[in-house]
């Protein structure tokens, strides 16, 4: 509505127009006046920005007499369909008058979303938004905030008093949960109208501080809930006392051991149960926070930025958390990327950039992240790390821009997102009870530092897991992590696993053991390095290994601490049906035992030294032994890689994908201080029509790829059953102002294979129309794209150019827009 001041005057005419924040005219109307008031409606159809403005012009006797404008906020739907690039500010707000320049620069960097920018600026910015909504009591304390935490640890170590083992704040404290409810409402509600891509709620969170070892939480709220949980786990107090080796006479007396007490008694079950309960508590609080968020935004996505490795005290059991949070900016240490992508392939993972990254490291990192499950996007820390003071790009920005030009401008990220990563049927056990067991044997709590403080046994667990990951990748294979819950639920066969690897899996529950026997009985292959299942799911010692019969061996338990620390083969292992295929010294290794339709293979050696052996050129024997074990399971990569001397290629990783009837083959040569370029020969096992996706080049129909590979260089090949014959772009109807322009894309590629297109819209001036440009994926070889033509879009000849992500083939169509007001 509009109201005029003064007295009615004959000959007055009022018009109203609606513009979005790109200056695109969306709607206009001549407003009928009744005295001094008038009402009008303007459609927001085709609005591409949150901020819009209404302009009202008052004409008297044909002349513009007065103009008023009013900003309005348009609520746009949340859309996250393609690779999303987030820019973090983390600095001073942009100076007045410079935002248009900054915005143009960010568009040139392919940025699509802003994070950590103030609310008002986010309203004016023509980008998606990641809402800054970090809550208290979750972030690992740093700086001055860390001192109270360290003082609490010091007092506990000095006194041993469990009153210092109370988390501040306690996650089971109703007062803290009420505070979370209040904070979520205060922080989230202002952002809800923005339809944020995700809500940045968690930053470097932990149950303790990062990965620190500290037995939190023993407060009254946690102990009360812990006892309730124990009743459900054990049923009776007698069963609990039997497992814990205790003599509690009532549930109210039940208190778990601290680290020191558990190690002194040699019974780790109460300590392990308490850690498991705290991991459940931690996950439940995440679920509670997400529930609070969705009261205000029913489809809101929770972002956790800065993930920690899974340790016994920090609560980071990703077999729970990865199904609660919606979006991660993860770190990569200790196999985190493999864990996240394995557990929940739909979980949005974004990879890091910025920090001054430049040179060959950019493409290496971008493709490494993309190949390891970070298909959702990328984030840049920070705006000032890419823009010089004069707002030109620094070298880091130019290199990052080049990387995004491939992933986004070349639609490579869309290709990877559509494909299914190949795991060759190999699973690696993810066992939090084994994490607990390996740590408690000789780990400890330190008052003077923040550290997981693993002992020798714990490090053996960590390094063995890393060794398995490394050796499988070095053998040209891939894998998925398998959480305990999937095994207990009998999911191995349903999920297509042919082999399960137990990497120093000390603690295996009875339910897991039953399902592992069934898995092998039905034709699966189980591989363990050593000492598997000598503890139960509560880290309680077993009289014998629960899987010994399955492996056809006998191992004595409980084992001495020296045995558990050792990575040497056990020369005293008793064979009870297993056949050794090799020896290391006097010790039998690579023991094969047939069981039902399958096999159980007990290696009797550990890969804890593999990463170091690899650096020192001593990994060949381990690779030979593991390759023999996998051959017993019928596992071998269909692709073989050789260097220019005909030797197996070293220091690289291959990441294969299935894409319908096609295959994608990612290849990354490790980064190294010595840069070299080598000829590589890739044997594909059969003839394919091969495309170099990065170079958009057809390599012909071949069973062998000959190429050069440079240090840190990524490669991506598409293997198609038939060649791409061409692409065609067709205009649907004649675009007109105020309506959608529609374009059909046709890909003449093989049946059963899809592709992605980069679709660029070019103005008559030759300038790229960023607001109309984007990516699209095909369905049955076709796709339709549309964009809303504004009433004031430039007259003249417009072009729409579509480029195929696989072959680089392109086609275009043109249309003519008459001058505004002409028909």
C-alpha positions, -999 to 999 in steps of 0.1 A, spaced: 0 0 0 10 36 -5 -1 68 12 4 103 -2 9 133 21 -11 166 15 -43 172 -5 -55 152 -35 -45 167 -68 -59 160 -102 -35 145 -128 -15 124 -103 -3 90 -115 16 64 -94 36 34 -106 54 7 -85 83 -16 -95 100 -45 -78 138 -51 -82 159 -79 -68 194 -71 -54 210 -77 -88 189 -48 -101 167 -71 -121 132 -57 -126 107 -84 -116 74 -67 -117 57 -33 -123 23 -19 -119 3 13 -124 -13 19 -90 -49 31 -89 -53 59 -64 -84 65 -43 -79 99 -27 -45 98 -10 -41 60 -8 -35 31 -32 -29 -6 -31 -8 -28 -54 6 -63 -58 40 -71 -72 51 -107 -78 84 -119 -64 85 -146 -91 120 -149 -105 136 -132 -75 172 -145 -72 182 -126 -40 169 -123 -4 170 -85 -6 146 -68 -29 133 -32 -32 101 -16 -42 103 17 -59 72 39 -62 72 69 -86 48 97 -84 41 116 -116 23 149 -120 12 160 -154 36 135 -170 67 145 -150 84 126 -122 75 144 -90 87 122 -62 103 87 -57 104 65 -27 119 31 -22 115 4 4 136 -27 10 118 -60 15 131 -94 25 122 -123 2 125 -158 18 141 -181 -7 141 -219 -5 172 -238 7 189 -254 -22 221 -274 -20 222 -294 -52 258 -288 -63 293 -282 -50 290 -253 -25 320 -230 -19 319 -211 14 339 -180 22 346 -173 59 352 -137 70 368 -140 105 380 -104 104 367 -69 103 336 -60 84 342 -47 48 346 -10 47 315 10 34 314 13 -4 337 -17 -10 312 -45 -9 303 -45 -46 340 -49 -54 344 -77 -29 312 -94 -41 324 -94 -77 358 -108 -66 341 -136 -47 319 -145 -76 350 -148 -97 363 -172 -71 332 -194 -76 321 -186 -41 284 -195 -35 279 -191 3 292 -167 30 299 -177 66 307 -156 97 296 -124 80 273 -101 100 235 -105 97 229 -71 79 257 -77 54 244 -112 47 211 -97 39 227 -74 12 250 -101 -1 239 -121 -32 251 -154 -18 239 -183 2 244 -181 39 259 -203 65 244 -191 98 268 -183 126 251 -199 156 278 -214 178 266 -224 213 284 -224 246 297 -254 264 308 -274 233 339 -258 219 373 -271 231 386 -243 253 415 -222 241 435 -192 254 422 -179 287 392 -202 286 415 -232 289 430 -223 322 400 -234 343 400 -267 325 437 -272 331 433 -263 368 406 -288 371 429 -315 357 457 -305 380 435 -307 411 423 -341 401 458 -355 394 470 -341 428 440 -353 449 424 -382 430 390 -367 441 363 -375 416 346 -342 424 371 -328 399 358 -352 372 326 -331 366 323 -317 331 316 -280 330 289 -278 318 275 -313 324 255 -325 293 230 -343 315 223 -312 337 188 -299 331 200 -264 337 225 -266 308 199 -282 285 176 -252 293 205 -229 285 210 -247 252 173 -243 244 175 -205 251 207 -201 231 195 -220 201 163 -198 200 183 -166 204 210 -175 178 189 -194 152 157 -173 149 173 -142 133 188 -165 106 158 -187 98 144 -163 72 177 -167 53 171 -204 47 208 -211 56 227 -238 39 236 -250 74 238 -237 109 274 -234 122 266 -247 157 298 -267 166 334 -255 163 362 -279 174 338 -296 198 348 -322 224 335 -339 255 369 -329 270 393 -306 252 401 -317 216 414 -353 221 424 -349 257 424 -378 281 402 -369 312 376 -392 328 346 -368 325 319 -369 338 313 -381 374 287 -354 384 255 -364 401 234 -360 368 257 -383 348 260 -409 375 222 -411 380 217 -415 342 246 -439 340 230 -462 366 197 -461 346 216 -471 315 235 -499 333 201 -515 344 192 -517 307 226 -532 298 229 -558 325 194 -563 338 206 -573 373 231 -561 398 245 -596 400 254 -595 363 271 -562 366 291 -573 397 302 -604 378 314 -584 348 330 -556 368 345 -578 396 327 -557 422 304 -563 452 278 -535 450 247 -542 471 225 -516 455 223 -496 423 227 -464 442 262 -475 453 274 -481 417 303 -458 407 327 -467 378 364 -469 381 386 -440 372 416 -447 349 440 -452 378 416 -476 397 408 -497 366 445 -501 358 453 -510 393 425 -537 395 432 -551 360 394 -551 353 386 -524 328 348 -530 323 334 -504 346 357 -477 331 349 -488 296 311 -489 303 314 -453 316 332 -442 285 306 -458 263 278 -441 283 295 -408 279 298 -413 242 261 -420 241 255 -389 263 275 -368 239 256 -381 208 223 -376 226 231 -340 233 238 -335 196 204 -350 188 188 -327 214 204 -297 198 193 -307 164 158 -312 177 159 -277 192 171 -263 158 143 -280 139 117 -264 162 125 -232 144 137 -245 110 122 -280 103 147 -287 76 177 -270 92 211 -287 88 236 -289 118 272 -281 109 301 -294 129 334 -278 119 367 -291 130 362 -328 138 385 -346 162 400 -381 159 381 -408 178 397 -412 212 385 -428 244 376 -396 262 364 -370 236 331 -386 228 338 -387 190 322 -420 182 313 -412 146 292 -444 142 268 -424 163 275 -387 154 276 -391 116 239 -399 117 230 -369 138 249 -340 123 241 -330 87 272 -312 75 309 -316 85 340 -295 79 362 -324 89 399 -327 96 417 -356 80 440 -371 106 436 -407 118 414 -418 89 385 -394 96 376 -388 60 374 -426 53 353 -431 85 328 -403 77 323 -412 40 319 -449 49 293 -445 77 270 -421 60 276 -414 23 248 -388 23 265 -368 50 276 -335 35 314 -332 38 332 -300 28 370 -298 23 392 -270 35 411 -244 14 427 -211 20 452 -205 47 475 -192 20 475 -225 1 492 -222 -33 510 -240 -61 506 -277 -68 492 -282 -33 459 -267 -43 448 -292 -70 463 -320 -50 443 -311 -19 411 -303 -39 410 -336 -57 422 -356 -27 393 -342 -7 368 -348 -35 380 -384 -40 377 -390 -3 340 -381 1 340 -343 3 316 -340 -25 294 -313 -8 317 -285 -13 347 -265 0 354 -237 25 380 -210 23 396 -197 54 396 -166 52 385 -137 30 417 -118 38 438 -148 27 428 -144 -9 424 -106 -14 453 -82 -13 447 -48 3 440 -34 -31 414 -62 -36 433 -79 -64 438 -116 -60 470 -128 -44 488 -159 -58 470 -182 -35 436 -169 -48 447 -174 -84 457 -210 -77 425 -217 -58 404 -201 -85 420 -224 -110 411 -254 -89 375 -243 -86 374 -236 -123 379 -274 -128 357 -287 -100 328 -263 -105 334 -247 -139 343 -281 -154 314 -299 -134 339 -325 -122 325 -324 -86 290 -332 -100 304 -362 -118 320 -376 -86 289 -368 -66 267 -389 -90 291 -419 -89 294 -447 -64 329 -452 -48 342 -487 -53 353 -505 -21 361 -539 -37 339 -555 -10 366 -547 17 355 -536 51 377 -525 81 364 -529 116 356 -497 135 355 -507 171 351 -482 199 354 -509 225 388 -517 210 398 -481 212 389 -481 249 407 -514 255 439 -504 237 441 -471 256 433 -483 291 460 -509 292 488 -483 294 474 -449 286 472 -422 313 459 -387 323 484 -359 322 479 -327 341 505 -307 322 492 -310 286 463 -315 263 468 -350 247 451 -383 242 482 -396 259 481 -430 242 505 -457 256 524 -482 236 493 -505 232 471 -476 221 497 -465 196 499 -500 183 461 -498 177 463 -465 159 493 -473 138 479 -507 128 447 -492 116 467 -466 96 489 -494 83 459 -513 69 446 -481 52 479 -474 37 487 -509 25 453 -514 9 457 -481 -10 492 -490 -20 478 -523 -35 455 -502 -56 424 -510 -35 399 -491 -15 377 -500 15 350 -488 38 350 -487 76 323 -509 93 310 -500 127 303 -525 154 265 -518 151 264 -530 115 281 -563 123 259 -570 153 228 -564 131 240 -589 105 246 -562 78 279 -574 63 264 -595 35 235 -571 28 260 -543 23 280 -563 -1 312 -569 19 333 -599 9 362 -593 33 363 -579 68 396 -568 84 400 -567 121 429 -542 128 441 -551 163 404 -556 173 410 -565 209 374 -562 221 347 -580 202 312 -585 217 294 -618 217 269 -605 192 297 -594 169 314 -628 172 281 -646 164 276 -626 132 313 -629 122 310 -667 123 278 -665 103 295 -642 77 324 -666 72 300 -696 72 281 -681 43 312 -675 22 328 -643 36 365 -639 45 376 -626 79 412 -613 82 428 -604 116 463 -593 123 466 -606 158 451 -608 193 416 -604 180 387 -608 204 407 -615 236 384 -591 253 346 -588 252 325 -558 243 331 -543 278 369 -547 275 366 -576 300 393 -603 296 381 -635 280 395 -669 289 404 -675 253 400 -655 221 363 -655 211 373 -661 175 401 -686 181 380 -716 169 370 -696 138 407 -689 130 418 -724 139 442 -712 166 446 -710 203 460 -679 221 465 -676 258 446 -649 278 448 -627 297 480 -615 279 508 -597 296 512 -560 290 545 -567 271 526 -591 247 500 -565 240 525 -538 233 546 -560 210 541 -559 172 562 -590 166 546 -623 154 537 -647 183 561 -676 180 541 -696 206 508 -694 188 491 -728 189 477 -740 156 443 -758 159 433 -764 123 448 -733 106 474 -738 78 504 -714 78 514 -702 43 546 -685 54 569 -677 84 586 -647 99 615 -662 118 602 -691 137 567 -677 139 539 -690 115 522 -663 96 494 -660 71 473 -688 87 443 -699 66 414 -718 81 384 -729 60 351 -725 78 318 -733 61 318 -717 27 344 -691 37 378 -686 52 393 -670 83 428 -657 79 450 -649 109 481 -630 99 500 -632 132 518 -600 124 509 -563 127 511 -534 103 519 -508 130 553 -500 114 540 -500 78 539 -462 73 575 -459 86 587 -489 66 572 -474 35 591 -442 39 623 -462 44 617 -485 14 610 -516 36 573 -522 28 576 -548 0 574 -578 23 543 -566 40 526 -558 7 534 -593 -6 520 -610 25 488 -589 25 483 -594 -12 485 -631 -7 459 -629 21 436 -609 -2 442 -633 -31 429 -661 -8 397 -640 -6 397 -635 -44 404 -597 -40 425 -580 -67 422 -547 -84 411 -549 -120 435 -520 -127 473 -524 -127 497 -495 -126 533 -495 -138 561 -469 -141 583 -463 -171 606 -492 -161 577 -516 -160 578 -518 -122 546 -514 -101 539 -477 -96 547 -465 -61 535 -437 -39 501 -431 -55 465 -437 -47 438 -449 -71 401 -442 -63 377 -461 -86 340 -453 -90 310 -470 -107 288 -447 -127 261 -469 -143 278 -488 -171 308 -465 -169 337 -463 -146 356 -433 -132 392 -437 -122 408 -411 -99 445 -411 -94 466 -390 -71 504 -390 -70 517 -383 -35 531 -348 -28 568 -348 -21 596 -323 -18 613 -338 -48 591 -329 -78 594 -354 -107 574 -364 -137 572 -401 -147 556 -421 -175 528 -443 -162 511 -473 -178 476 -482 -166 462 -516 -176 424 -515 -174 417 -552 -178 394 -546 -208 390 -520 -236 371 -489 -228 365 -456 -246 387 -434 -223 384 -397 -216 408 -375 -196 382 -356 -177 405 -329 -164 418 -321 -199 385 -329 -216 403 -351 -241 393 -383 -258 421 -409 -256 405 -435 -278 393 -470 -273 420 -488 -254 428 -513 -226 459 -494 -217 464 -457 -207 498 -442 -214 503 -409 -196 527 -389 -176 522 -383 -138 538 -356 -119 543 -353 -81 511 -342 -64 492 -343 -98 456 -356 -98 442 -375 -127 406 -384 -135 397 -408 -163 362 -417 -175 359 -453 -189 329 -455 -212 314 -486 -230 307 -464 -261 321 -430 -272 303 -397 -267 289 -388 -301 281 -352 -293 259 -327 -273 230 -306 -285 215 -275 -269 180 -265 -280 159 -235 -270 123 -244 -259 101 -216 -273 111 -180 -275 123 -164 -242 104 -133 -232 108 -108 -205 91 -117 -172 91 -154 -180 115 -184 -178 139 -192 -206 140 -229 -211 168 -249 -227 170 -286 -234 204 -304 -233 209 -337 -251 240 -359 -245 247 -385 -272 266 -408 -248 263 -445 -240 231 -458 -226 231 -463 -188 256 -435 -183 249 -400 -171 270 -369 -172 270 -333 -159 270 -300 -179 283 -266 -171 257 -242 -185 269 -206 -190 246 -177 -200 263 -149 -218 249 -114 -221 249 -94 -253 279 -75 -240 299 -108 -238 298 -107 -200 290 -139 -181 256 -137 -163 267 -153 -130 231 -153 -117 219 -175 -146 250 -198 -148 253 -231 -131 256 -269 -134 230 -296 -142 231 -334 -143 214 -355 -170 188 -381 -166 186 -406 -194 210 -384 -213 189 -352 -211 185 -323 -189 164 -291 -188 176 -258 -174 157 -226 -170 163 -191 -158 140 -162 -152 144 -134 -177 140 -100 -160 119 -73 -175 150 -51 -178 176 -76 -189 198 -62 -217 183 -62 -252 203 -80 -279 216 -115 -286 220 -138 -256 239 -171 -258 236 -203 -237 267 -226 -238 266 -261 -224 299 -281 -219 300 -318 -211 320 -326 -180 334 -359 -195 343 -351 -231 345 -313 -231 321 -313 -261 299 -282 -262 271 -267 -280 252 -234 -278 220 -217 -287 211 -181 -290 180 -159 -285 172 -123 -291 157 -101 -265 140 -70 -280 144 -36 -263 125 -32 -231 89 -22 -240 91 -36 -275 73 -68 -285 
